[in-house]
Amino acid sequence: MTGKYDDPARFADTIAAFKAADCKDRPPVGAILSVGSSTLTRWNETIAQDLAPLTVLARAFGGSTMPDLLHYMDRVVIPYRPRAILLYEGDNDFAAGATPQEIADNFGRFFARLDELLPEARTYVLSIKPSIARRQMWPEMTVANRLIADQCDGRSRTFIDVATPMLDDKGQPRAGIFDNDGLHMKPAGYAIWLDVIRPILIRRELAFEKGSC
């Protein structure tokens, strides 16, 4: 099945709001940029605090797919000159009907663009998460996760498995960590993510913070 993606223009107002925010309060250069779909958008308000003392700039936009991110990459990624990128996409791509290979190929295009324009930037790719609402898609999502992980070398690109700890002992999504929609996470879900993500970022990125010894 070929993905049938919506027009990225639906995010024009959101992208314009980012620009307005940048004009009002100049964002830091060389931060860790958090970008992706609503799973990250819902973390926007607290992610900087949760990952302190790391400097994090939240620019995720809910409902996005990898083609959306690619379309707006020159506006929501490149201009910030981030030293590192925390990326979550792929979830909505499956809802759009994309195949694992199509999704992985779009991640590859994103990586290639970074290599061209921000060759020193490190990327931390979060695995596509399991969820109750999209449980039937999980087998294909695991294929996509493997294909994406194969593109990560553990240095410039690091694949972070946030999916495994979200599964119960029967391999099913944990019910208690999702909102009523069965898709988005409660704070308990983000606590699981934080336990996985924070140690990796602190170990890899703390030395790059201004004032660090």
Secondary structure, 3 states (H helix, E strand, C coil): CCCCCCCHHHHHHHHHHHHHHHHHCCCCCCCEEEEECHHHHCCCCCHHHHCCCCCEEECCCCCCCHHHHHHCHHHHCHHHCCCEEEEECCHHHHHCCCCHHHHHHHHHHHHHHHHHHCCCCEEEEECCCCCCCCHHHHHHHHHHHHHHHCCCCCCCEEEECCCHHHECCCCCECHHHECCCCCCECHHHHHHHHHHHHHHHHHHHHHHCCCCC
